[in-house]
Structure formats: structure tokens, C-alpha cells
Amino acid sequence: MVPLQNRILPTGDIVAHPARGLFMGNRGILHDAHQTLGPARWRHPHWITCNLSFKDRHRKVMSPGAYTELFFLDEAVAFAAGHRPCAECRRAAYNAFTAAWSRAYGTKPGAKDIDRTLHAARITRTRQQIRHAAPCPPLPDGTIILHDDQPHLVLGPHLQPWTPAAYMPPVPRPETEVTVLTPKPLVDILRQGYVLTLHPSALT
């Protein structure tokens, strides 16, 4: 079976790949009756990260008129793409996320406030991922950066190269400034102690 174009990369691109990963995402209806994506990469600013299973609900992927199911290797990739935890199927993670947001910014916002802030920090009107430069040594675990022009996960003293199916063996964390793919507000959330669910191939 030919894989559908529903796999999100840390760079924000949506590609066809057989590996599904640990989480599903929602940005609205992006596909047509033939399960093909058009030019749109979102229909609303409420980009969420969902569990693959919840309350015995079953979905046929890319059904007509239903939201497009998007998939991530893990939550670090979902963060890099600008998604937050779903308040329904991932309530405990959402509560931890909003608590970290409160510690970072001094207020406890609603989901719409969070989504407006994230949307301004993650994507341009021309569908370009917003990236920023930062020194690598103080970046929190779970941040995804570009290193040698490829996405890498920051974890302890190491970086782990990302691939669609797994993280590769670690390399030393550089001492230089790097290009950060994870939006700035989500880096702040990681600094405040939010713990991501990482793929088993990531070192712990």
C-alpha cells in the first residue's frame, strides 16, 4: 500500500512515509476525496497533538469531510512542528503544559490564547516554518535543532539525529549557536520542566 501524505517532519513538511510514530495531530481538513493534500497546511490555528487511541474511538484515516490525521515520530517532533497537547485525549499532558506556560509567562491562559501565541511563532503566511538562532549549550532537552543541516534532538550532553522511523546514535552537543526548529514559546515550556514523551530510540 502506498503511504498517504500525512507524516509531519520536524521541519514542518508533510510527507508520505510508512512509519506512523507515537502521536497523531490535527490542523483541520487538508485532504480531498482522493486522500490527496492540497496547498493548505492548516485550516485553523488550533494545532493539537493527540493519542493514537482514546475511548475505543475508531477513525478511517483521511475520510471525506473529516479532519486530516497527521502523524509524528514523538512529542518532540510535534513540538518542533508547533503542536500542543490535546485538552481532551491528553488531559494530564495539557494540564502539565498549561502549568509550565504559567510558570514561563506568569498567567494561566486558555487554549485559544495559547494557540494564537503559538501560531504567530511557528509559521508564516506563506507556510514557511519560523526558526530562530540560539546557543546550543543551554537549550533544554527535547528541543529539536538543525545540525549539519539535519534535524537533531537535544538530550543531555548529546544530540540525536532524527529520521522518520527513529533517532540515530548520539553525537556531542556543540558549543556553538544553532538554528532551532522548536518555536520559542515551546522552548520556554521545556525550560519550565514540561516532560515530553519521546520515541524509545531516544536516549534517556
Secondary structure, DSSP 8 states (H G I E B T S, - for coil): ----EEEE-TTS-EEE-S---SEEEE-S--B-TTS-B-S-S-SSS--EEEES--TT----TT-TTS---EEESSHHHHHHTT-EE-TTTTHHHHHHHHHHHHHHHSS---HHHHHHHHHHHHB-TTS-B--EEEESTT--TT-EEEETTEEEEEETTEEEEB-SS-B---EE--SSEEEE-S-HHHHHHHHTT------TTS--
